[in-house]
Amino acid sequence: MKLWQKKEKADEKDFNGKRTSGSGSKWHSKGDVKTNVYLIEDKTTDKGTYAIGVKLWRKIYTEAILSQRIPLFSIKFNKDGTELIVISKSDFLSVTNST
């Protein structure tokens, strides 16, 4: 199993969601993992950095909004196993009731 497949399976379990079959190859299958609340885009890297540009963020954000979900990036750094979740500030404040 490839590292990205392991990442998707782990997030499917951790977020109690469902993997999206063919998420990278089909126009109607957006995001890698879906829950009732989140649309998760999984990324893995062997490097010590991962860049998220505005264009990439807007893509997943738009896909999430169209599916009535909150967009998340779930990034795993394979070098040391660090995993991060990226969420917009407004969505974070909303889900943590900090507003």
Phi and psi restraints in degrees (range 20) as a CNS / XPLOR table:
assign (resid 1 and name C) (resid 2 and name N)
       (resid 2 and name CA) (resid 2 and name C) 1.0 -74.9 20.0 2
assign (resid 2 and name N) (resid 2 and name CA)
       (resid 2 and name C) (resid 3 and name N) 1.0 158.9 20.0 2
assign (resid 2 and name C) (resid 3 and name N)
       (resid 3 and name CA) (resid 3 and name C) 1.0 -59.6 20.0 2
assign (resid 3 and name N) (resid 3 and name CA)
       (resid 3 and name C) (resid 4 and name N) 1.0 -39.4 20.0 2
assign (resid 3 and name C) (resid 4 and name N)
       (resid 4 and name CA) (resid 4 and name C) 1.0 -67.4 20.0 2
assign (resid 4 and name N) (resid 4 and name CA)
       (resid 4 and name C) (resid 5 and name N) 1.0 -33.0 20.0 2
assign (resid 4 and name C) (resid 5 and name N)
       (resid 5 and name CA) (resid 5 and name C) 1.0 -68.5 20.0 2
assign (resid 5 and name N) (resid 5 and name CA)
       (resid 5 and name C) (resid 6 and name N) 1.0 -40.0 20.0 2
assign (resid 5 and name C) (resid 6 and name N)
       (resid 6 and name CA) (resid 6 and name C) 1.0 -62.9 20.0 2
assign (resid 6 and name N) (resid 6 and name CA)
       (resid 6 and name C) (resid 7 and name N) 1.0 -39.9 20.0 2
assign (resid 6 and name C) (resid 7 and name N)
       (resid 7 and name CA) (resid 7 and name C) 1.0 -63.0 20.0 2
assign (resid 7 and name N) (resid 7 and name CA)
       (resid 7 and name C) (resid 8 and name N) 1.0 -45.9 20.0 2
assign (resid 7 and name C) (resid 8 and name N)
       (resid 8 and name CA) (resid 8 and name C) 1.0 -63.1 20.0 2
assign (resid 8 and name N) (resid 8 and name CA)
       (resid 8 and name C) (resid 9 and name N) 1.0 -42.5 20.0 2
assign (resid 8 and name C) (resid 9 and name N)
       (resid 9 and name CA) (resid 9 and name C) 1.0 -63.3 20.0 2
assign (resid 9 and name N) (resid 9 and name CA)
       (resid 9 and name C) (resid 10 and name N) 1.0 -41.2 20.0 2
assign (resid 9 and name C) (resid 10 and name N)
       (resid 10 and name CA) (resid 10 and name C) 1.0 -63.9 20.0 2
assign (resid 10 and name N) (resid 10 and name CA)
       (resid 10 and name C) (resid 11 and name N) 1.0 -44.4 20.0 2
assign (resid 10 and name C) (resid 11 and name N)
       (resid 11 and name CA) (resid 11 and name C) 1.0 -69.0 20.0 2
assign (resid 11 and name N) (resid 11 and name CA)
       (resid 11 and name C) (resid 12 and name N) 1.0 -34.2 20.0 2
assign (resid 11 and name C) (resid 12 and name N)
       (resid 12 and name CA) (resid 12 and name C) 1.0 -56.9 20.0 2
assign (resid 12 and name N) (resid 12 and name CA)
       (resid 12 and name C) (resid 13 and name N) 1.0 -45.0 20.0 2
assign (resid 12 and name C) (resid 13 and name N)
       (resid 13 and name CA) (resid 13 and name C) 1.0 -71.6 20.0 2
assign (resid 13 and name N) (resid 13 and name CA)
       (resid 13 and name C) (resid 14 and name N) 1.0 -50.1 20.0 2
assign (resid 13 and name C) (resid 14 and name N)
       (resid 14 and name CA) (resid 14 and name C) 1.0 -61.7 20.0 2
assign (resid 14 and name N) (resid 14 and name CA)
       (resid 14 and name C) (resid 15 and name N) 1.0 -35.8 20.0 2
assign (resid 14 and name C) (resid 15 and name N)
       (resid 15 and name CA) (resid 15 and name C) 1.0 -98.3 20.0 2
assign (resid 15 and name N) (resid 15 and name CA)
       (resid 15 and name C) (resid 16 and name N) 1.0 2.2 20.0 2
assign (resid 15 and name C) (resid 16 and name N)
       (resid 16 and name CA) (resid 16 and name C) 1.0 53.9 20.0 2
assign (resid 16 and name N) (resid 16 and name CA)
       (resid 16 and name C) (resid 17 and name N) 1.0 50.3 20.0 2
assign (resid 16 and name C) (resid 17 and name N)
       (resid 17 and name CA) (resid 17 and name C) 1.0 -119.6 20.0 2
assign (resid 17 and name N) (resid 17 and name CA)
       (resid 17 and name C) (resid 18 and name N) 1.0 -163.0 20.0 2
assign (resid 17 and name C) (resid 18 and name N)
       (resid 18 and name CA) (resid 18 and name C) 1.0 -129.7 20.0 2
assign (resid 18 and name N) (resid 18 and name CA)
       (resid 18 and name C) (resid 19 and name N) 1.0 133.5 20.0 2
assign (resid 18 and name C) (resid 19 and name N)
       (resid 19 and name CA) (resid 19 and name C) 1.0 -67.6 20.0 2
assign (resid 19 and name N) (resid 19 and name CA)
       (resid 19 and name C) (resid 20 and name N) 1.0 146.6 20.0 2
assign (resid 19 and name C) (resid 20 and name N)
       (resid 20 and name CA) (resid 20 and name C) 1.0 -96.8 20.0 2
assign (resid 20 and name N) (resid 20 and name CA)
       (resid 20 and name C) (resid 21 and name N) 1.0 111.7 20.0 2
assign (resid 20 and name C) (resid 21 and name N)
       (resid 21 and name CA) (resid 21 and name C) 1.0 -63.4 20.0 2
assign (resid 21 and name N) (resid 21 and name CA)
       (resid 21 and name C) (resid 22 and name N) 1.0 128.0 20.0 2
assign (resid 21 and name C) (resid 22 and name N)
       (resid 22 and name CA) (resid 22 and name C) 1.0 66.3 20.0 2
assign (resid 22 and name N) (resid 22 and name CA)
       (resid 22 and name C) (resid 23 and name N) 1.0 31.0 20.0 2
assign (resid 22 and name C) (resid 23 and name N)
       (resid 23 and name CA) (resid 23 and name C) 1.0 -59.2 20.0 2
assign (resid 23 and name N) (resid 23 and name CA)
       (resid 23 and name C) (resid 24 and name N) 1.0 -30.3 20.0 2
assign (resid 23 and name C) (resid 24 and name N)
       (resid 24 and name CA) (resid 24 and name C) 1.0 -90.2 20.0 2
assign (resid 24 and name N) (resid 24 and name CA)
       (resid 24 and name C) (resid 25 and name N) 1.0 -6.1 20.0 2
assign (resid 24 and name C) (resid 25 and name N)
       (resid 25 and name CA) (resid 25 and name C) 1.0 -121.4 20.0 2
assign (resid 25 and name N) (resid 25 and name CA)
       (resid 25 and name C) (resid 26 and name N) 1.0 -5.7 20.0 2
assign (resid 25 and name C) (resid 26 and name N)
       (resid 26 and name CA) (resid 26 and name C) 1.0 -125.0 20.0 2
assign (resid 26 and name N) (resid 26 and name CA)
       (resid 26 and name C) (resid 27 and name N) 1.0 135.6 20.0 2
assign (resid 26 and name C) (resid 27 and name N)
       (resid 27 and name CA) (resid 27 and name C) 1.0 -63.6 20.0 2
assign (resid 27 and name N) (resid 27 and name CA)
       (resid 27 and name C) (resid 28 and name N) 1.0 -28.6 20.0 2
assign (resid 27 and name C) (resid 28 and name N)
       (resid 28 and name CA) (resid 28 and name C) 1.0 -92.0 20.0 2
assign (resid 28 and name N) (resid 28 and name CA)
       (resid 28 and name C) (resid 29 and name N) 1.0 -4.0 20.0 2
assign (resid 28 and name C) (resid 29 and name N)
       (resid 29 and name CA) (resid 29 and name C) 1.0 -111.6 20.0 2
assign (resid 29 and name N) (resid 29 and name CA)
       (resid 29 and name C) (resid 30 and name N) 1.0 88.9 20.0 2
assign (resid 29 and name C) (resid 30 and name N)
       (resid 30 and name CA) (resid 30 and name C) 1.0 -99.1 20.0 2
assign (resid 30 and name N) (resid 30 and name CA)
       (resid 30 and name C) (resid 31 and name N) 1.0 147.5 20.0 2
assign (resid 30 and name C) (resid 31 and name N)
       (resid 31 and name CA) (resid 31 and name C) 1.0 74.8 20.0 2
assign (resid 31 and name N) (resid 31 and name CA)
       (resid 31 and name C) (resid 32 and name N) 1.0 157.8 20.0 2
assign (resid 31 and name C) (resid 32 and name N)
       (resid 32 and name CA) (resid 32 and name C) 1.0 -91.8 20.0 2
assign (resid 32 and name N) (resid 32 and name CA)
       (resid 32 and name C) (resid 33 and name N) 1.0 -34.0 20.0 2
assign (resid 32 and name C) (resid 33 and name N)
       (resid 33 and name CA) (resid 33 and name C) 1.0 -137.5 20.0 2
assign (resid 33 and name N) (resid 33 and name CA)
       (resid 33 and name C) (resid 34 and name N) 1.0 136.7 20.0 2
assign (resid 33 and name C) (resid 34 and name N)
       (resid 34 and name CA) (resid 34 and name C) 1.0 -119.8 20.0 2
assign (resid 34 and name N) (resid 34 and name CA)
       (resid 34 and name C) (resid 35 and name N) 1.0 139.0 20.0 2
assign (resid 34 and name C) (resid 35 and name N)
       (resid 35 and name CA) (resid 35 and name C) 1.0 -121.8 20.0 2
assign (resid 35 and name N) (resid 35 and name CA)
       (resid 35 and name C) (resid 36 and name N) 1.0 -177.8 20.0 2
assign (resid 35 and name C) (resid 36 and name N)
       (resid 36 and name CA) (resid 36 and name C) 1.0 -65.2 20.0 2
assign (resid 36 and name N) (resid 36 and name CA)
       (resid 36 and name C) (resid 37 and name N) 1.0 -25.0 20.0 2
assign (resid 36 and name C) (resid 37 and name N)
       (resid 37 and name CA) (resid 37 and name C) 1.0 -109.2 20.0 2
assign (resid 37 and name N) (resid 37 and name CA)
       (resid 37 and name C) (resid 38 and name N) 1.0 -36.8 20.0 2
assign (resid 37 and name C) (resid 38 and name N)
       (resid 38 and name CA) (resid 38 and name C) 1.0 -116.8 20.0 2
assign (resid 38 and name N) (resid 38 and name CA)
       (resid 38 and name C) (resid 39 and name N) 1.0 149.3 20.0 2
assign (resid 38 and name C) (resid 39 and name N)
       (resid 39 and name CA) (resid 39 and name C) 1.0 -113.4 20.0 2
assign (resid 39 and name N) (resid 39 and name CA)
       (resid 39 and name C) (resid 40 and name N) 1.0 115.3 20.0 2
assign (resid 39 and name C) (resid 40 and name N)
       (resid 40 and name CA) (resid 40 and name C) 1.0 -108.0 20.0 2
assign (resid 40 and name N) (resid 40 and name CA)
       (resid 40 and name C) (resid 41 and name N) 1.0 127.9 20.0 2
assign (resid 40 and name C) (resid 41 and name N)
       (resid 41 and name CA) (resid 41 and name C) 1.0 -104.2 20.0 2
assign (resid 41 and name N) (resid 41 and name CA)
       (resid 41 and name C) (resid 42 and name N) 1.0 114.9 20.0 2
assign (resid 41 and name C) (resid 42 and name N)
       (resid 42 and name CA) (resid 42 and name C) 1.0 -91.3 20.0 2
assign (resid 42 and name N) (resid 42 and name CA)
       (resid 42 and name C) (resid 43 and name N) 1.0 138.5 20.0 2
assign (resid 42 and name C) (resid 43 and name N)
       (resid 43 and name CA) (resid 43 and name C) 1.0 -137.2 20.0 2
assign (resid 43 and name N) (resid 43 and name CA)
       (resid 43 and name C) (resid 44 and name N) 1.0 143.7 20.0 2
assign (resid 43 and name C) (resid 44 and name N)
       (resid 44 and name CA) (resid 44 and name C) 1.0 -129.5 20.0 2
assign (resid 44 and name N) (resid 44 and name CA)
       (resid 44 and name C) (resid 45 and name N) 1.0 151.2 20.0 2
assign (resid 44 and name C) (resid 45 and name N)
       (resid 45 and name CA) (resid 45 and name C) 1.0 -149.3 20.0 2
assign (resid 45 and name N) (resid 45 and name CA)
       (resid 45 and name C) (resid 46 and name N) 1.0 145.9 20.0 2
assign (resid 45 and name C) (resid 46 and name N)
       (resid 46 and name CA) (resid 46 and name C) 1.0 -91.7 20.0 2
assign (resid 46 and name N) (resid 46 and name CA)
       (resid 46 and name C) (resid 47 and name N) 1.0 -4.8 20.0 2
assign (resid 46 and name C) (resid 47 and name N)
       (resid 47 and name CA) (resid 47 and name C) 1.0 -88.6 20.0 2
assign (resid 47 and name N) (resid 47 and name CA)
       (resid 47 and name C) (resid 48 and name N) 1.0 172.0 20.0 2
assign (resid 47 and name C) (resid 48 and name N)
       (resid 48 and name CA) (resid 48 and name C) 1.0 -88.4 20.0 2
assign (resid 48 and name N) (resid 48 and name CA)
       (resid 48 and name C) (resid 49 and name N) 1.0 0.8 20.0 2
assign (resid 48 and name C) (resid 49 and name N)
       (resid 49 and name CA) (resid 49 and name C) 1.0 -139.1 20.0 2
assign (resid 49 and name N) (resid 49 and name CA)
       (resid 49 and name C) (resid 50 and name N) 1.0 160.1 20.0 2
assign (resid 49 and name C) (resid 50 and name N)
       (resid 50 and name CA) (resid 50 and name C) 1.0 -147.1 20.0 2
assign (resid 50 and name N) (resid 50 and name CA)
       (resid 50 and name C) (resid 51 and name N) 1.0 123.0 20.0 2
assign (resid 50 and name C) (resid 51 and name N)
       (resid 51 and name CA) (resid 51 and name C) 1.0 -95.7 20.0 2
assign (resid 51 and name N) (resid 51 and name CA)
       (resid 51 and name C) (resid 52 and name N) 1.0 130.3 20.0 2
assign (resid 51 and name C) (resid 52 and name N)
       (resid 52 and name CA) (resid 52 and name C) 1.0 -114.6 20.0 2
assign (resid 52 and name N) (resid 52 and name CA)
       (resid 52 and name C) (resid 53 and name N) 1.0 107.8 20.0 2
assign (resid 52 and name C) (resid 53 and name N)
       (resid 53 and name CA) (resid 53 and name C) 1.0 -86.8 20.0 2
assign (resid 53 and name N) (resid 53 and name CA)
       (resid 53 and name C) (resid 54 and name N) 1.0 167.6 20.0 2
assign (resid 53 and name C) (resid 54 and name N)
       (resid 54 and name CA) (resid 54 and name C) 1.0 -60.5 20.0 2
assign (resid 54 and name N) (resid 54 and name CA)
       (resid 54 and name C) (resid 55 and name N) 1.0 -38.8 20.0 2
assign (resid 54 and name C) (resid 55 and name N)
       (resid 55 and name CA) (resid 55 and name C) 1.0 -61.6 20.0 2
assign (resid 55 and name N) (resid 55 and name CA)
       (resid 55 and name C) (resid 56 and name N) 1.0 -45.7 20.0 2
assign (resid 55 and name C) (resid 56 and name N)
       (resid 56 and name CA) (resid 56 and name C) 1.0 -65.4 20.0 2
assign (resid 56 and name N) (resid 56 and name CA)
       (resid 56 and name C) (resid 57 and name N) 1.0 -42.9 20.0 2
assign (resid 56 and name C) (resid 57 and name N)
       (resid 57 and name CA) (resid 57 and name C) 1.0 -62.1 20.0 2
assign (resid 57 and name N) (resid 57 and name CA)
       (resid 57 and name C) (resid 58 and name N) 1.0 -45.3 20.0 2
assign (resid 57 and name C) (resid 58 and name N)
       (resid 58 and name CA) (resid 58 and name C) 1.0 -61.8 20.0 2
assign (resid 58 and name N) (resid 58 and name CA)
       (resid 58 and name C) (resid 59 and name N) 1.0 -34.8 20.0 2
assign (resid 58 and name C) (resid 59 and name N)
       (resid 59 and name CA) (resid 59 and name C) 1.0 -61.7 20.0 2
assign (resid 59 and name N) (resid 59 and name CA)
       (resid 59 and name C) (resid 60 and name N) 1.0 -54.2 20.0 2
assign (resid 59 and name C) (resid 60 and name N)
       (resid 60 and name CA) (resid 60 and name C) 1.0 -68.7 20.0 2
assign (resid 60 and name N) (resid 60 and name CA)
       (resid 60 and name C) (resid 61 and name N) 1.0 -33.9 20.0 2
assign (resid 60 and name C) (resid 61 and name N)
       (resid 61 and name CA) (resid 61 and name C) 1.0 -61.8 20.0 2
assign (resid 61 and name N) (resid 61 and name CA)
       (resid 61 and name C) (resid 62 and name N) 1.0 -47.1 20.0 2
assign (resid 61 and name C) (resid 62 and name N)
       (resid 62 and name CA) (resid 62 and name C) 1.0 -63.3 20.0 2
assign (resid 62 and name N) (resid 62 and name CA)
       (resid 62 and name C) (resid 63 and name N) 1.0 -44.1 20.0 2
assign (resid 62 and name C) (resid 63 and name N)
       (resid 63 and name CA) (resid 63 and name C) 1.0 -61.8 20.0 2
assign (resid 63 and name N) (resid 63 and name CA)
       (resid 63 and name C) (resid 64 and name N) 1.0 -39.9 20.0 2
assign (resid 63 and name C) (resid 64 and name N)
       (resid 64 and name CA) (resid 64 and name C) 1.0 -67.5 20.0 2
assign (resid 64 and name N) (resid 64 and name CA)
       (resid 64 and name C) (resid 65 and name N) 1.0 -45.8 20.0 2
assign (resid 64 and name C) (resid 65 and name N)
       (resid 65 and name CA) (resid 65 and name C) 1.0 -61.9 20.0 2
assign (resid 65 and name N) (resid 65 and name CA)
       (resid 65 and name C) (resid 66 and name N) 1.0 -41.3 20.0 2
assign (resid 65 and name C) (resid 66 and name N)
       (resid 66 and name CA) (resid 66 and name C) 1.0 -64.4 20.0 2
assign (resid 66 and name N) (resid 66 and name CA)
       (resid 66 and name C) (resid 67 and name N) 1.0 -25.8 20.0 2
assign (resid 66 and name C) (resid 67 and name N)
       (resid 67 and name CA) (resid 67 and name C) 1.0 -100.2 20.0 2
assign (resid 67 and name N) (resid 67 and name CA)
       (resid 67 and name C) (resid 68 and name N) 1.0 11.8 20.0 2
assign (resid 67 and name C) (resid 68 and name N)
       (resid 68 and name CA) (resid 68 and name C) 1.0 57.5 20.0 2
assign (resid 68 and name N) (resid 68 and name CA)
       (resid 68 and name C) (resid 69 and name N) 1.0 45.8 20.0 2
assign (resid 68 and name C) (resid 69 and name N)
       (resid 69 and name CA) (resid 69 and name C) 1.0 -131.9 20.0 2
assign (resid 69 and name N) (resid 69 and name CA)
       (resid 69 and name C) (resid 70 and name N) 1.0 166.9 20.0 2
assign (resid 69 and name C) (resid 70 and name N)
       (resid 70 and name CA) (resid 70 and name C) 1.0 -94.5 20.0 2
assign (resid 70 and name N) (resid 70 and name CA)
       (resid 70 and name C) (resid 71 and name N) 1.0 130.2 20.0 2
assign (resid 70 and name C) (resid 71 and name N)
       (resid 71 and name CA) (resid 71 and name C) 1.0 -78.2 20.0 2
assign (resid 71 and name N) (resid 71 and name CA)
       (resid 71 and name C) (resid 72 and name N) 1.0 138.2 20.0 2
assign (resid 71 and name C) (resid 72 and name N)
       (resid 72 and name CA) (resid 72 and name C) 1.0 -133.7 20.0 2
assign (resid 72 and name N) (resid 72 and name CA)
       (resid 72 and name C) (resid 73 and name N) 1.0 141.8 20.0 2
assign (resid 72 and name C) (resid 73 and name N)
       (resid 73 and name CA) (resid 73 and name C) 1.0 -103.7 20.0 2
assign (resid 73 and name N) (resid 73 and name CA)
       (resid 73 and name C) (resid 74 and name N) 1.0 129.9 20.0 2
assign (resid 73 and name C) (resid 74 and name N)
       (resid 74 and name CA) (resid 74 and name C) 1.0 -115.3 20.0 2
assign (resid 74 and name N) (resid 74 and name CA)
       (resid 74 and name C) (resid 75 and name N) 1.0 113.1 20.0 2
assign (resid 74 and name C) (resid 75 and name N)
       (resid 75 and name CA) (resid 75 and name C) 1.0 -116.6 20.0 2
assign (resid 75 and name N) (resid 75 and name CA)
       (resid 75 and name C) (resid 76 and name N) 1.0 131.4 20.0 2
assign (resid 75 and name C) (resid 76 and name N)
       (resid 76 and name CA) (resid 76 and name C) 1.0 -116.8 20.0 2
assign (resid 76 and name N) (resid 76 and name CA)
       (resid 76 and name C) (resid 77 and name N) 1.0 128.0 20.0 2
assign (resid 76 and name C) (resid 77 and name N)
       (resid 77 and name CA) (resid 77 and name C) 1.0 -95.9 20.0 2
assign (resid 77 and name N) (resid 77 and name CA)
       (resid 77 and name C) (resid 78 and name N) 1.0 107.9 20.0 2
assign (resid 77 and name C) (resid 78 and name N)
       (resid 78 and name CA) (resid 78 and name C) 1.0 -65.1 20.0 2
assign (resid 78 and name N) (resid 78 and name CA)
       (resid 78 and name C) (resid 79 and name N) 1.0 -24.4 20.0 2
assign (resid 78 and name C) (resid 79 and name N)
       (resid 79 and name CA) (resid 79 and name C) 1.0 -56.8 20.0 2
assign (resid 79 and name N) (resid 79 and name CA)
       (resid 79 and name C) (resid 80 and name N) 1.0 -45.4 20.0 2
assign (resid 79 and name C) (resid 80 and name N)
       (resid 80 and name CA) (resid 80 and name C) 1.0 -128.4 20.0 2
assign (resid 80 and name N) (resid 80 and name CA)
       (resid 80 and name C) (resid 81 and name N) 1.0 3.0 20.0 2
assign (resid 80 and name C) (resid 81 and name N)
       (resid 81 and name CA) (resid 81 and name C) 1.0 84.3 20.0 2
assign (resid 81 and name N) (resid 81 and name CA)
       (resid 81 and name C) (resid 82 and name N) 1.0 3.1 20.0 2
assign (resid 81 and name C) (resid 82 and name N)
       (resid 82 and name CA) (resid 82 and name C) 1.0 -61.5 20.0 2
assign (resid 82 and name N) (resid 82 and name CA)
       (resid 82 and name C) (resid 83 and name N) 1.0 135.8 20.0 2
assign (resid 82 and name C) (resid 83 and name N)
       (resid 83 and name CA) (resid 83 and name C) 1.0 -125.8 20.0 2
assign (resid 83 and name N) (resid 83 and name CA)
       (resid 83 and name C) (resid 84 and name N) 1.0 137.4 20.0 2
assign (resid 83 and name C) (resid 84 and name N)
       (resid 84 and name CA) (resid 84 and name C) 1.0 -127.3 20.0 2
assign (resid 84 and name N) (resid 84 and name CA)
       (resid 84 and name C) (resid 85 and name N) 1.0 149.9 20.0 2
assign (resid 84 and name C) (resid 85 and name N)
       (resid 85 and name CA) (resid 85 and name C) 1.0 -114.1 20.0 2
assign (resid 85 and name N) (resid 85 and name CA)
       (resid 85 and name C) (resid 86 and name N) 1.0 130.3 20.0 2
assign (resid 85 and name C) (resid 86 and name N)
       (resid 86 and name CA) (resid 86 and name C) 1.0 -110.5 20.0 2
assign (resid 86 and name N) (resid 86 and name CA)
       (resid 86 and name C) (resid 87 and name N) 1.0 127.4 20.0 2
assign (resid 86 and name C) (resid 87 and name N)
       (resid 87 and name CA) (resid 87 and name C) 1.0 -140.8 20.0 2
assign (resid 87 and name N) (resid 87 and name CA)
       (resid 87 and name C) (resid 88 and name N) 1.0 147.5 20.0 2
assign (resid 87 and name C) (resid 88 and name N)
       (resid 88 and name CA) (resid 88 and name C) 1.0 -65.8 20.0 2
assign (resid 88 and name N) (resid 88 and name CA)
       (resid 88 and name C) (resid 89 and name N) 1.0 153.6 20.0 2
assign (resid 88 and name C) (resid 89 and name N)
       (resid 89 and name CA) (resid 89 and name C) 1.0 -60.3 20.0 2
assign (resid 89 and name N) (resid 89 and name CA)
       (resid 89 and name C) (resid 90 and name N) 1.0 -44.3 20.0 2
assign (resid 89 and name C) (resid 90 and name N)
       (resid 90 and name CA) (resid 90 and name C) 1.0 -64.2 20.0 2
assign (resid 90 and name N) (resid 90 and name CA)
       (resid 90 and name C) (resid 91 and name N) 1.0 -40.0 20.0 2
assign (resid 90 and name C) (resid 91 and name N)
       (resid 91 and name CA) (resid 91 and name C) 1.0 -67.6 20.0 2
assign (resid 91 and name N) (resid 91 and name CA)
       (resid 91 and name C) (resid 92 and name N) 1.0 -39.9 20.0 2
assign (resid 91 and name C) (resid 92 and name N)
       (resid 92 and name CA) (resid 92 and name C) 1.0 -60.1 20.0 2
assign (resid 92 and name N) (resid 92 and name CA)
       (resid 92 and name C) (resid 93 and name N) 1.0 -47.6 20.0 2
assign (resid 92 and name C) (resid 93 and name N)
       (resid 93 and name CA) (resid 93 and name C) 1.0 -62.2 20.0 2
assign (resid 93 and name N) (resid 93 and name CA)
       (resid 93 and name C) (resid 94 and name N) 1.0 -36.8 20.0 2
assign (resid 93 and name C) (resid 94 and name N)
       (resid 94 and name CA) (resid 94 and name C) 1.0 -66.6 20.0 2
assign (resid 94 and name N) (resid 94 and name CA)
       (resid 94 and name C) (resid 95 and name N) 1.0 -47.4 20.0 2
assign (resid 94 and name C) (resid 95 and name N)
       (resid 95 and name CA) (resid 95 and name C) 1.0 -75.7 20.0 2
assign (resid 95 and name N) (resid 95 and name CA)
       (resid 95 and name C) (resid 96 and name N) 1.0 -20.5 20.0 2
assign (resid 95 and name C) (resid 96 and name N)
       (resid 96 and name CA) (resid 96 and name C) 1.0 -99.2 20.0 2
assign (resid 96 and name N) (resid 96 and name CA)
       (resid 96 and name C) (resid 97 and name N) 1.0 4.2 20.0 2
assign (resid 96 and name C) (resid 97 and name N)
       (resid 97 and name CA) (resid 97 and name C) 1.0 56.0 20.0 2
assign (resid 97 and name N) (resid 97 and name CA)
       (resid 97 and name C) (resid 98 and name N) 1.0 36.6 20.0 2
assign (resid 97 and name C) (resid 98 and name N)
       (resid 98 and name CA) (resid 98 and name C) 1.0 -92.2 20.0 2
assign (resid 98 and name N) (resid 98 and name CA)
       (resid 98 and name C) (resid 99 and name N) 1.0 4.6 20.0 2
